[in-house]
Amino acid sequence: MDQRLIQDCNIGENLKRLRKKAGFTQLEVSAKLQVMGLPVSREIYAQIESGKHHIKIRVLLGLKRIYKATYEELLEDETGERNIV
């Protein structure tokens, strides 16, 4: 069963912010995900950041590890409020 998070909120800006804070390019992030066994191309990662591609839960967990981020950092909206109930 393929588990995906349906983005009813756009976390792409959070991912972009975290990526830039970590000093990585989209290509570097996709390469790190691929090393973790997650087949995400740079193009797909760009679509995830722009909210045009649904993110798989295991990819979100991989990004959490890469960015050394908390769930709150990944899921908060632009006002700082969490997008989870």
Order of alpha helices (4+ residues) and beta strands (2+ residues): beta-alpha-alpha-alpha-beta-alpha-alpha
